[in-house]
Amino acid sequence: MAKLHEVLAVESGLQATAKKVNEETIRTFGKKDEHFIETVKAITHFAEEDKHLDTTESKAMVTTVFDKLLYTAGPNIKALDAYLQKEATNQKAVADLVVGETTLATAMPATVLLGLETKLAELRAVYDAIPTLAPGPTWVEDGDRRADGGVYRSEHPDVTFRTRRTVKPIIMAPATKEHPAQVQAIQEDVPIAKIVMQHWSGMITSAEKSDLLGRVDRLLRAVKRARQRANMQEVENRKIGKALFDFIHDGIVG
């Protein structure tokens, strides 16, 4: 018997073919009436001398509405059967979600596992956007700030000084009996205050972010493997397409 993954591989193609045939049939019904009409035009002259002018023109019928409907039914029946088989098998297609030696969930439906892949991929983008501690300072966890962790402080605070510019006289040459002292005024920045800046951060380390992303990726791989196992379920060999079209055409389309 076929496996579920084999039906999944061909179902989209069958659906696409049925859709294409349906669209083409609608165009034919709506814009190509001449396909369903056959004509024979005969011109017969009464006078013997004009008999050579007699002509017969014909236009063959391309198809009938009934034949077109039967043609359209073919790919639709295959697509409907594949859809039923997929959905019926999906009710039994399950697998345990196992990461390493840990079983996170049992009997997870294949459709849920498929959805989990998408949701976890979206969630990974959240973890990938996590900001990390700025390089440069040495960061240490501040247990006094938060006992359960998550807050870091810089091990050494930034120390700067506030200064004030003053003018200071400098004696270039001392006074003598003949000359006064030579004095030059210079500007000087004198510290007037000490500024200590302590930093805290609620970000995480690059290593912690890498570990979180690694665990999300491990989970994603486990979900994919579980889905593959679930899709090994044997297909429910059920059919519905012909019964539907037999009901639609009953007594109308041969």
Secondary structure, 3 states (H helix, E strand, C coil): CCEHHHHHHHHHHHHHHHHHHHHHHHHHHHHCHHHHCCEEEEECCCCHHHHHHCEEEEECCCCCHHHHHHHHHHHHHHHHHHHHHHHHHHCCCEEEEEECCEEEEEEEEHHHHHHHHHHHHHHHHHHHCCCECCCCCCEEECCCCCCCCCCEEECCCEEEEEEEEEEEEEEEECCCCCCCCEEEEEEEEEEEEEEEECCEECCECHHHHHHHHHHHHHHHHHHHHHHHHHCCCECCCCCCHHHHHHHHHCCCCC
